[in-house]
Amino acid sequence: MSRTQPPAGTATAPPTDPATPPTDSDTPSAANQKLPMAALLALAVAVFITSLTETLPAGLLPAMSSGLHVSQSATGQTVTIYALGTVLTTIPLATATAGWRRKRLLLTAMAGFAVANTVTALSSDYALTLVARFVAGVAAGLAWALLAGYARRMVAPALEGRAIAVAMAGIPVALSVGVPAGTFIGQVASWRTAFYTMTGLTVLLLVWIATVVPDYPGQTAGGKIPVRSTLKVPGVTPVLFVMLVFVLAHTLLYAYVATFLDHVGMGDRTDAVLLVFGVACLISIWLVGAYISRHLRTLTVASTLLVGASVAVLGAFSHTHLLVYVAAALWGLGWGGVPTLLQTAAGQAGGEAADAAQAILVVLWNVAMAAGGIAGGLLLGPAGVGSFPWIVLALLVPVLAVVVVSRAHGFPVRRAAD
């Protein structure tokens, strides 16, 4: 999902792909209780590439600005144009490619990243770079509209949550490890080398996908995605609202976390704080994957409360550096599993319209991420970065309220079927 999300989310991140319900010929036997780890890890790397491609310019901004001969503000728009490509094209392309075989579509999307990152690495022209970044955003929309659904179709129903959790592990890894690593490559070599590295990783992934990832049919009839009618399906709108506001709140703080840490005298410890956040995210993903099949509602409430506790600590006790690390751990424990939780909730709520719910989720996830970055920029001057934790806490109140109220649909009390 994009950053975070998505999606993920990157950016986050998707419950089912635009295809007909799986049949006995294209789904695993319920007796098969093992996760196809090689194939799922290939999807996780795909998620990693989509998330890192979007956020990589943030760590390379000064060097890219110099190389493209434009201001850092203009260079920052390479992230915005990526999100715009995803927002504008996800639903139309999901409709247009509904009949494609799933493996063919996944390979096409990832090949798009290889082309876009190569052009970005080669380009010294700002306009051409923007075009390449837009293409990368289009590829992200294609990928996010099918990745989580792909993971679900590989396993028996009882393992769907775990499968999605493995696939979505690429998001926190990209944010906590990928961006610092890309920045390091940019510092010791060049920003162009960082993008070439992304191309090389994508080429290897294409071989990996071709070798181990199973194929599934696309939609055989009627490819149109009924967006309006999907929003009327009980449970879909609450899930989308929770996703929109939760991702907005998270992005508002995450996009300016370096600025916040500098504000509290920890600017030189940003990498350490993000490492704590990333490790906690991975723990969260494991826990969600283990318990989501029966406790989706409880886990969603817990995630909201953990992120709320984190920002409350940041707002009240940021002068104590040890508590900043504690807050980072709470934040990661709360946020890491959110893409999996919301994707699974959207898929379950959507039912037969899960493909449309997924396409809408991908679009709104990127809208929320873009809005979080823009809102943070607008608030930075008048409100100051010190106010961001309290703003995030205020945004989480309606998120928690909607989750609690949506007892029958969206985040039901009943257990999901095994």
Buried (B, 14 or more C-beta within 10 A) or exposed (E): BBBBBBBBBBBBBBBBBBBBEBEEEBBBEEEEEEBBEEBBBBBBBBBBBBBBBBBBBBBBBEBBBEBBEBEEEBBBBBBBBBBBBBBBBBBEBBBEBBBBBBBEBBBBBBBBBBBBBBBBBBBEEBEBBBBBBBBBBBBBBBBBBBBBBBBBBBBBBBBBBBBBBBBBBBBBBBBBBBBBBBBEBBEEEBBBBBBBBBBEBBBEBBEBBEEBBEEBBBBEEEBEBEBEEBBEBEBBBBBBBBBBBBBBBBBBBBBBBBBBBBBBEBEEBBEBBBBBBBBBBBBBBBBBBBBBBBBBBEBBBBBBBBBBBBBBBBBEBBEEBEBBBBBBBBBBBBBBBBBBBBBBBBBBBBBEBBBBBBBBBBBBBBBBBBBBBBBBEEBBEEEEBEEBBBBBBEBBEBBBEBBEEBEEBBBBEEEBEE
